[in-house]
Structures are given as C-alpha cells and as structure tokens.
C-alpha cells in the first residue's frame, strides 16, 4: 500500500480506500486479521491515529470488525452489517428543491406514473399466489444477488425485449434504480477518481459520485447524443473510471443517442478503459418509430453496466430494479449490495417474478402505452402552441417529459415561482446542470402523472406567464 501526502485527500481516507480495494479484490480474505495499528503505522511511516481512523471508517462502512484485545478482521459477507448511506428519498430531498405539493397541484415535475395506472388487481393476485404457495418461506432472505428464478426471468426478458444477452448470474437485483447507482459507485469509485457525466444530467447521480469523493467532469450532449470529440479529449487527459449516461430519452433533455454515437461511445470506453453506467428507465415508452435499443445491446467487451428500474412504468413503491454485472466486477458488486441492505425484499421479488412469468407485464405495457401516447400527443400540441412566444423544444417521440428553452430574458426560476403560486409545479432546468452558477432558461415538463384536462389547464398557466413577461418587456405579442 502507498499513500500520497501531496494530495488533499486525508491519509486515513486514502488508507481506508487502499484496504477496501484489497478486500474487494480478495487480496485480503474474509476473517483475515489486519496488521496491528503500530506495525502498519511503522511500515507506512504514518501516525498511529491515522491507522485508527482508517480502521474505524472501514468498520463504519461494514468492511471490517474488531475483537476486543485481538485485533481487526475482514468481515465475513454473512455477518450483519451496520452502514451509513443516503437513501433515495434523502438524496431527492437534498437535490430536487421541489415544493411540497398540495392536493390541487398540477404536477409537471413528477416522472412517476399516475397511481390510477398501477396494475393493482393483477399484482395482488400474484402476491396471494406466492403467499399460498410458500407460506412463511415467502419472507426469508433470498440470495444477495437476488431471487434466482427472477434473475432467470429478467435474463430472458432482456434477450427478448432489448437484445441484451447476459446470464442470470450477471444480474443483481436492487431496491430501485437509485440503489443500483449507489452500489456501482461503492464498488468502483474511490476519492480522487474521475467520473464523467452528461451535462445536464440526473442530480441524484451527481450527489452519489460526490459522496464518494469523485472528481466530476461534464461532457456536453446534443440531439444526437454525447459529444464524442470532447469525451475522447478528456478521457485521454483524465483517464476516467466511469461514465454515467442515459442514451434513451435522457433526463432532462429527452435526447436519444444516434446509432453512430452509440457505436463510437462503446469503442471509446474500450480504448480508454473506463466503464459505462447506462441508466435506462424509459426506453420502453416509444410512441413513434422503432423501439430504442439500449447501449448494452452492442457491448462486446463487457464495459457497460446496465441499470433498469421498473418504478417509472410499474409501481414506484415496490422499489424493484436490477443491474447487469461485468464478470470481473461480480464479487465487488455483491459485497457492496450486502453492505447496503443485505438483500432486496424476497417477497416482492417472488411476486414480481410470478407477474413476469404470467405475461402480465406485456399486458400492462400495452395498456399504459395507449394512455401515455395520448398524453404525449396532447402535451406536444400544447407546447407547440408556445412557439409563438419564442419557446423552443425538442420532440423526443417517447418518454414522459419535454425539455423547453424559454425565450431570451425569461428566467426559469421566476416561472417556477409564479407557476407554484398557481398550484402548477414545473422543474427549472438549473438543477440539472453541473455548474450551478450559470443562468439557464430551460424547464422540464413531465406529463406522466397529470390527467388530460389538467395538462391543458396547467399549460394555460404557463402561457399566461409568458404573455405577462412579454407585456412587461414591451415586446410584440403574437395573435392567438
């Protein structure tokens, strides 16, 4: 182990991360005793307190445990763990800045589906069948990487629907997509590592990378996808550990990568030896043209970690998601999952597996596609109406949102505040950009949780704000 006293990262943190990496790579085995505090301090020419603090941090994160009078040992993966990590709810509350909603609010901020679309009856039947079949066994812990039959179902699901060919043992069940990001971050990222992200992007992912002490660099995106030239230039200079992307219906821009950009991106990851974390939460919702295929489908070198959550198109509260594991990361991913919450709910996994095997997922998707396509067309019509006020936008032809650029001089925060006074909740674009000091005039509008008549009502509020802004600036108001 080597420590660098010239960098800003505290020595005890560096030592903690060095030992943690050796544990993950199994250079240090389960139940193996770590060097004594004095001997390690002497070997590395550091203070005893530095080693003590490193061992305490390792114990807090669940990698080691101490025996009074005996020493510090690598924790067995089968032992109970105490840990500290931010839940998805905590991260969302820290980063979103969205107001608490009243019952009468028109919510253009929420990407989750309307509860009325939840397949409650069908999922209830699956739950009852699992309870009748397994009795108390329905509630025992499943394997750390997930209920095996469900991993088999997802493996088949991926091949059939997304052209992704992964074995069941390469699938890790997670408690939602956010936990998937958290697990990958715990496995791969150490203080000082470089992580590249699209700009703008999903703020909760940024918070996760920051929490691990990563250096975050943004790569611009356009309507065809990430800027490959900029990516290559920065990858050559900084040698990132990870690139986080949403290639289909990216949040917040709603852009989808072209096939050419996808191919170049996969080549770039292989050339510069970094992993791609692909976050796929809405590729199923394509309303025009062919269904979009994930980046993972063309991954020939096992460089892509594919994360998918069913929350946005099923039922958010069941916290069901998964990620695919590159074989060389398998042990680290499983350990990070166990440290996080031991395992996801076995009861929910068994119920969801039965739901998939009965073909009910396909019926659900057919149902919500009809509803969302209708909402998408209505929203497109209403937003197109705003072009006469100087609003521009990109037509995503899928997903659950639109990304609007407001006219010059119209501030997104002012619109956010004024709309909130009228019980219309939008998302100002500022929260998605890496640099919080820049002045942006973008907003994101999502239609997944808004009834048709309220889409029209909410859009009138936005239109009235634009008209008022134009009047105040003595600009020409187009005829309606």
HUURGI-V993252 format. One record per residue. N is the residue number from 0. RES is the residue in one letter. SS is DSSP state (hx for helix, st for strand, lp for the rest). PHI is phi in whole degrees, -180 to 180 (999 if undefined). D_CENTER is the distance of its C-alpha to the mean C-alpha in Angstrom with 1 decimal. Layout:
N RES SS PHI D_CENTER
N RES SS PHI D_CENTER
This chain:
0 X lp 999 32.8
1 X lp -134 33.1
2 X lp -116 32.2
3 X lp -111 32.2
4 X lp -79 34.1
5 X lp -89 33.8
6 X lp -97 30.1
7 X lp -79 28.7
8 X lp -65 26.6
9 X lp -55 28.8
10 X hx -61 30.7
11 X hx -67 29.7
12 X hx -69 26.0
13 X hx -58 26.8
14 X hx -64 28.9
15 X hx -56 26.3
16 X hx -69 23.8
17 X hx -63 26.6
18 X hx -66 27.6
19 X hx -60 24.0
20 X hx -64 23.7
21 X hx -67 27.1
22 X hx -69 26.1
23 X hx -63 23.0
24 X lp -80 25.3
25 X lp 64 28.0
26 X lp -70 30.5
27 X lp -109 30.9
28 X lp -87 31.3
29 X lp -59 30.6
30 X lp 72 33.5
31 X lp -75 34.7
32 X st -80 36.2
33 X lp -77 35.0
34 X lp -58 37.7
35 X lp -64 39.6
36 X hx -59 38.7
37 X hx -66 42.0
38 X hx -67 41.9
39 X hx -71 38.4
40 X hx -62 39.2
41 X hx -67 42.5
42 X hx -64 40.9
43 X hx -95 38.3
44 X lp 59 40.8
45 X lp -131 38.7
46 X lp -75 39.4
47 X hx -57 39.2
48 X hx -61 37.1
49 X hx -62 34.4
50 X hx -68 34.3
51 X hx -58 34.4
52 X hx -65 31.4
53 X hx -64 29.4
54 X hx -65 30.4
55 X hx -64 29.6
56 X hx -67 26.0
57 X hx -62 25.7
58 X hx -69 27.1
59 X hx -63 24.8
60 X lp -84 21.7
61 X lp 92 23.5
62 X lp -89 24.6
63 X st -138 28.3
64 X st -143 30.9
65 X st -112 34.4
66 X st -111 37.7
67 X lp -55 40.4
68 X lp 78 43.1
69 X lp -114 41.5
70 X st 137 38.5
71 X st -115 34.8
72 X st -128 33.3
73 X st -67 30.1
74 X lp -73 28.6
75 X lp -71 28.8
76 X lp -66 25.6
77 X lp -89 27.6
78 X lp -86 28.3
79 X lp -68 26.7
80 X lp -123 24.3
81 X lp -106 23.9
82 X lp -149 20.7
83 X lp -131 19.0
84 X lp -150 15.3
85 X lp -82 13.6
86 X lp -73 12.5
87 X hx -60 9.7
88 X hx -64 12.8
89 X hx -63 14.2
90 X hx -65 11.4
91 X hx -61 11.4
92 X hx -65 15.1
93 X hx -72 15.3
94 X hx -105 13.4
95 X lp -78 14.0
96 X lp 70 17.8
97 X lp -80 18.2
98 X lp -66 21.6
99 X lp -66 22.4
100 X lp -90 23.4
101 X lp -89 26.9
102 X lp -64 27.8
103 X lp -94 29.2
104 X lp -70 26.2
105 X st -97 25.1
106 X st -100 21.3
107 X lp -88 19.9
108 X lp -93 16.9
109 X lp -85 15.3
110 X lp -87 13.2
111 X lp -67 13.8
112 X lp -73 17.0
113 X lp -67 20.4
114 X hx -55 21.6
115 X hx -66 24.7
116 X hx -92 22.8
117 X lp -65 21.7
118 X lp -79 23.8
119 X hx -62 25.3
120 X hx -60 28.6
121 X hx -67 27.4
122 X hx -70 24.9
123 X hx -61 27.6
124 X hx -63 29.9
125 X hx -65 27.6
126 X hx -61 27.3
127 X hx -64 31.1
128 X hx -64 31.7
129 X hx -65 29.6
130 X hx -63 31.5
131 X hx -66 34.8
132 X hx -77 34.1
133 X hx -111 32.8
134 X hx 53 34.2
135 X hx -66 33.2
136 X hx -65 31.5
137 X hx -64 28.6
138 X hx -111 27.5
139 X lp -80 27.8
140 X lp -65 25.0
141 X lp -83 23.7
142 X lp -59 23.1
143 X lp -59 20.4
144 X lp -83 18.5
145 X lp 120 19.1
146 X lp -58 22.0
147 X hx -57 23.7
148 X hx -58 24.7
149 X hx -68 21.2
150 X hx -65 20.1
151 X hx -65 23.1
152 X hx -63 22.2
153 X hx -69 18.7
154 X hx -59 20.4
155 X hx -66 22.9
156 X hx -59 20.4
157 X hx -68 18.6
158 X hx -65 22.0
159 X hx -72 23.4
160 X hx -102 20.7
161 X hx -128 18.8
162 X lp 62 21.4
163 X lp -101 19.2
164 X lp -109 21.7
165 X lp -131 20.4
166 X lp -76 22.4
167 X hx -60 21.6
168 X hx -75 21.7
169 X hx -98 18.8
170 X st -113 16.5
171 X st -116 14.8
172 X st -75 14.3
173 X st -128 11.6
174 X lp -89 11.7
175 X lp 94 8.7
176 X hx -69 5.2
177 X hx -62 4.6
178 X hx -66 7.8
179 X hx -59 7.0
180 X hx -62 5.4
181 X hx -61 8.4
182 X hx -66 10.8
183 X hx -63 10.4
184 X hx -63 10.9
185 X hx -63 13.9
186 X hx -77 15.3
187 X hx -102 15.4
188 X lp -100 15.5
189 X lp -123 18.7
190 X lp -51 20.2
191 X lp 96 21.3
192 X lp -66 19.1
193 X st -97 17.8
194 X st -122 14.3
195 X st -98 14.2
196 X st -138 11.9
197 X st -67 12.7
198 X st -134 14.6
199 X lp -79 13.9
200 X lp -158 10.1
201 X lp -74 7.2
202 X hx -66 9.1
203 X hx -65 7.3
204 X hx -66 5.8
205 X hx -59 9.5
206 X hx -60 10.8
207 X hx -63 9.5
208 X hx -66 11.2
209 X hx -64 14.2
210 X hx -59 14.6
211 X lp -88 15.4
212 X lp 82 17.8
213 X lp -77 16.4
214 X st -88 18.1
215 X st -106 15.7
216 X st -119 17.3
217 X st -96 16.3
218 X st -118 17.3
219 X st -66 18.5
220 X st -127 17.7
221 X st -134 20.2
222 X lp -63 20.7
223 X lp -97 21.0
224 X st 129 17.9
225 X st -69 17.4
226 X lp -76 20.7
227 X hx -64 21.8
228 X hx -62 24.9
229 X hx -64 23.1
230 X hx -60 20.6
231 X hx -63 23.6
232 X hx -61 25.6
233 X hx -76 23.0
234 X hx -65 22.1
235 X hx -65 25.8
236 X hx -82 26.3
237 X hx -107 23.4
238 X lp 50 22.4
239 X lp -67 18.6
240 X lp -86 17.1
241 X st -152 13.7
242 X st -123 12.4
243 X st -102 8.9
244 X st -140 9.3
245 X lp -128 8.9
246 X lp -70 12.5
247 X lp -121 13.2
248 X lp 55 13.3
249 X lp -55 11.2
250 X lp -104 10.1
251 X lp -101 12.5
252 X lp -71 15.2
253 X lp 70 15.0
254 X lp -68 16.4
255 X lp -125 16.5
256 X lp -68 17.6
257 X lp -72 21.2
258 X hx -62 22.3
259 X hx -64 24.1
260 X hx -64 21.1
261 X hx -59 19.1
262 X hx -63 22.2
263 X hx -67 22.7
264 X hx -66 19.2
265 X hx -63 19.6
266 X hx -62 23.0
267 X hx -64 21.9
268 X hx -62 19.5
269 X hx -71 22.5
270 X hx -65 25.0
271 X hx -104 23.3
272 X lp 57 21.9
273 X lp -126 18.2
274 X st -87 15.2
275 X st -109 12.7
276 X st -100 9.1
277 X st -96 8.6
278 X st -100 5.7
279 X st -119 8.2
280 X lp -125 8.4
281 X lp -140 11.7
282 X lp -64 13.9
283 X lp -68 16.3
284 X lp -94 17.5
285 X st -108 19.9
286 X lp -101 23.1
287 X lp -139 25.1
288 X lp 82 25.8
289 X lp -75 24.4
290 X lp -63 21.1
291 X lp -82 18.6
292 X lp -98 18.0
293 X lp -64 14.9
294 X hx -60 15.4
295 X hx -58 15.6
296 X hx -65 18.8
297 X hx -112 20.7
298 X lp -81 19.6
299 X lp -95 23.0
300 X lp -118 22.5
301 X lp 58 19.6
302 X lp -100 17.6
303 X st -111 14.3
304 X st -100 11.8
305 X st -102 10.4
306 X st -112 7.5
307 X st -137 8.4
308 X st -118 8.6
309 X lp -94 12.0
310 X hx -62 11.4
311 X hx -73 11.7
312 X hx -128 14.8
313 X lp -132 16.4
314 X lp -140 16.5
315 X hx -54 13.7
316 X hx -68 16.0
317 X hx -81 16.2
318 X lp 50 12.8
319 X lp -116 12.8
320 X st -157 10.4
321 X st -159 11.1
322 X st -138 10.7
323 X st -95 13.7
324 X lp -112 15.5
325 X lp -57 17.8
326 X hx -56 21.1
327 X hx -74 21.8
328 X hx -107 18.7
329 X hx -55 19.5
330 X hx -65 21.3
331 X hx -67 18.9
332 X hx -64 15.9
333 X hx -64 18.2
334 X hx -65 19.6
335 X hx -63 16.3
336 X hx -64 15.4
337 X hx -65 19.0
338 X hx -65 18.9
339 X hx -72 15.9
340 X hx -154 17.5
341 X lp 69 20.0
342 X lp -166 18.6
343 X lp -76 17.0
344 X lp -52 19.6
345 X hx -66 22.2
346 X hx -62 23.7
347 X hx -66 20.7
348 X hx -61 20.0
349 X hx -66 23.7
350 X hx -68 23.7
351 X hx -70 20.8
352 X hx -60 22.4
353 X hx -64 25.7
354 X hx -59 24.1
355 X hx -67 22.9
356 X hx -66 26.2
357 X lp -81 28.2
358 X lp 78 26.6
359 X hx -74 25.5
360 X hx -61 22.1
361 X hx -61 23.9
362 X hx -63 26.0
363 X hx -62 23.2
364 X hx -64 21.5
365 X hx -61 25.0
366 X hx -69 25.5
367 X hx -73 22.4
368 X hx -62 22.6
369 X hx -63 26.1
370 X hx -70 25.1
371 X hx -69 22.1
372 X hx -64 24.2
373 X hx -64 26.9
374 X hx -64 24.7
375 X hx -59 23.3
376 X hx -64 27.0
377 X hx -65 28.1
378 X hx -65 25.4
379 X hx -60 26.3
380 X hx -63 29.9
381 X hx -67 29.4
382 X hx -72 27.4
383 X hx -58 29.9
384 X hx -62 32.6
385 X hx -83 31.1
386 X hx -61 31.8
387 X hx -69 35.4
388 X hx -98 34.3
389 X lp 95 32.6
390 X lp -79 29.0
391 X st -122 27.3
392 X st -159 24.2
393 X lp -108 22.5
394 X lp -89 22.9
395 X lp -77 19.8
396 X lp 61 21.7
397 X st 177 18.7
398 X lp 80 15.6
399 X lp -131 16.0
400 X st -144 16.5
401 X st -129 18.9
402 X st -114 18.8
403 X st -110 22.3
404 X st -104 24.2
405 X lp -79 27.0
406 X lp -61 30.5
407 X lp -56 31.6
408 X lp 91 32.5
409 X lp -98 30.4
410 X lp -89 27.9
411 X hx -68 24.5
412 X hx -69 24.8
413 X hx -61 28.3
414 X hx -65 27.2
415 X hx -57 24.5
416 X hx -67 27.2
417 X hx -67 29.8
418 X hx -64 27.8
419 X hx -62 26.8
420 X hx -62 30.5
421 X lp -104 30.9
422 X lp 62 28.1
423 X st -116 25.9
424 X st -107 22.3
425 X lp -118 20.6
426 X st -116 17.8
427 X st -68 19.4
428 X hx -66 17.9
429 X hx -54 18.6
430 X hx -69 15.5
431 X hx -94 13.3
432 X lp -90 15.7
433 X lp -67 15.9
434 X lp -87 19.6
435 X lp -77 20.1
436 X lp -90 23.9
437 X lp -80 24.0
438 X lp -96 25.3
439 X lp -112 23.2
440 X lp -125 24.4
441 X st -108 21.4
442 X st -138 20.1
443 X st -113 17.5
444 X st -119 19.1
445 X st -113 17.4
446 X lp -114 19.9
447 X lp -64 18.3
448 X lp -114 19.8
449 X lp -124 23.1
450 X lp -68 26.4
451 X hx -55 28.4
452 X hx -66 31.1
453 X hx -81 28.7
454 X hx -60 26.9
455 X hx -64 30.4
456 X hx -63 31.2
457 X hx -65 28.1
458 X hx -69 28.6
459 X hx -66 32.3
460 X hx -63 31.2
461 X hx -65 29.1
462 X hx -63 32.2
463 X hx -63 34.6
464 X hx -63 32.7
465 X hx -64 32.9
466 X hx -62 36.6
467 X hx -63 37.3
468 X hx -62 35.7
469 X hx -66 37.9
470 X hx -61 41.0
471 X hx -65 40.5
472 X lp -97 40.3
473 X lp 55 43.4
474 X lp -95 41.7
475 X lp -69 42.7
476 X lp -102 41.3
477 X lp -67 41.2
478 X lp -67 43.0
479 X lp -91 40.9
